[in-house]
Amino acid sequence: MRPGVASGQREGYAAALTGLWKRLSWALTELESIAGDPAELFDEDSVLDRLPSLQYALHAASELALGLRPPAGAEIAHAELAAALAGARDATAEIAEVLEHGGGIAAEPLLPEWRGALFRVRLARLRVATPKPLPAELETEPEPTARGDALAATVLALTGATVFATGATLQLWPVWALGLALFASGVLVYSARP
């Protein structure tokens, strides 16, 4: 019964995130448009009229994210999303304050940080959208290690190179042919790894 409960919780969480994202996507797109065009900052009145509602959308999304309870395995990604939303909200508030008091010239140096904060929201959303599998969904079979194959390939390649160099120096074609064969065997062992 536990997997059913966990998958139901994931579906509810995914639906809540979809609702959060629908509310936020227009605001994030508008903010990225303003942040992407530094010339728009010099039309301070227009930007200052638009920023409060966009900042509020970030604030509301941040509050919604804090109110959601992520399923098992998604806690870190969810915390990252909540932090990214709060960071974008704060960066937007800082831009608005600097625009209001110092104008577009004073706000322009803050653009890279603001763009980064907005991008971090999109990145965090991607991480939340692709959560790690539940522990029951994890594979129990360990991955085979290729350490022995890699060691054998390295030894064969180095030995082959040494024998080839010796045969070439002494002008003994059977020796350098053996060196080439050893080197090729090392390459084949390495390329045959799973």
DAQUIDA-V191951 format. One record per residue. N is the residue number from 1. RES is the residue in three letters. NEAR is the number of other C-alpha atoms within 12 Angstrom. Layout:
# DAQUIDA-V191951
N,RES,NEAR  N,RES,NEAR
This chain:
# DAQUIDA-V191951
1,MET,8  2,ARG,13  3,PRO,16  4,GLY,12  5,VAL,14  6,ALA,22  7,SER,22  8,GLY,17  9,GLN,22  10,ARG,29  11,GLU,18  12,GLY,18  13,TYR,28  14,ALA,26  15,ALA,17  16,ALA,25  17,LEU,34  18,THR,21  19,GLY,17  20,LEU,31  21,TRP,31  22,LYS,16  23,ARG,22  24,LEU,34  25,SER,23  26,TRP,18  27,ALA,32  28,LEU,37  29,THR,23  30,GLU,26  31,LEU,42  32,GLU,29  33,SER,23  34,ILE,33  35,ALA,35  36,GLY,22  37,ASP,19  38,PRO,26  39,ALA,19  40,GLU,26  41,LEU,34  42,PHE,22  43,ASP,20  44,GLU,28  45,ASP,17  46,SER,18  47,VAL,33  48,LEU,29  49,ASP,16  50,ARG,23  51,LEU,34  52,PRO,26  53,SER,23  54,LEU,34  55,GLN,35  56,TYR,25  57,ALA,32  58,LEU,41  59,HIS,32  60,ALA,23  61,ALA,37  62,SER,32  63,GLU,20  64,LEU,26  65,ALA,36  66,LEU,24  67,GLY,17  68,LEU,26  69,ARG,23  70,PRO,33  71,PRO,29  72,ALA,25  73,GLY,25  74,ALA,29  75,GLU,23  76,ILE,19  77,ALA,28  78,HIS,36  79,ALA,26  80,GLU,27  81,LEU,39  82,ALA,37  83,ALA,28  84,ALA,35  85,LEU,42  86,ALA,31  87,GLY,29  88,ALA,40  89,ARG,37  90,ASP,25  91,ALA,34  92,THR,43  93,ALA,29  94,GLU,28  95,ILE,38  96,ALA,37  97,GLU,23  98,VAL,24  99,LEU,30  100,GLU,25  101,HIS,15  102,GLY,18  103,GLY,25  104,GLY,30  105,ILE,21  106,ALA,21  107,ALA,33  108,GLU,28  109,PRO,20  110,LEU,26  111,LEU,33  112,PRO,20  113,GLU,22  114,TRP,34  115,ARG,32  116,GLY,24  117,ALA,34  118,LEU,40  119,PHE,26  120,ARG,28  121,VAL,40  122,ARG,26  123,LEU,22  124,ALA,32  125,ARG,32  126,LEU,20  127,ARG,24  128,VAL,33  129,ALA,25  130,THR,18  131,PRO,25  132,LYS,21  133,PRO,19  134,LEU,22  135,PRO,17  136,ALA,16  137,GLU,16  138,LEU,11  139,GLU,10  140,THR,8  141,GLU,7  142,PRO,7  143,GLU,9  144,PRO,10  145,THR,11  146,ALA,16  147,ARG,15  148,GLY,14  149,ASP,22  150,ALA,21  151,LEU,18  152,ALA,25  153,ALA,26  154,THR,24  155,VAL,22  156,LEU,28  157,ALA,27  158,LEU,23  159,THR,25  160,GLY,29  161,ALA,27  162,THR,23  163,VAL,27  164,PHE,28  165,ALA,22  166,THR,21  167,GLY,20  168,ALA,20  169,THR,13  170,LEU,13  171,GLN,14  172,LEU,16  173,TRP,17  174,PRO,16  175,VAL,23  176,TRP,24  177,ALA,22  178,LEU,25  179,GLY,27  180,LEU,27  181,ALA,23  182,LEU,27  183,PHE,28  184,ALA,24  185,SER,25  186,GLY,27  187,VAL,25  188,LEU,19  189,VAL,24  190,TYR,23  191,SER,16  192,ALA,14  193,ARG,18  194,PRO,12
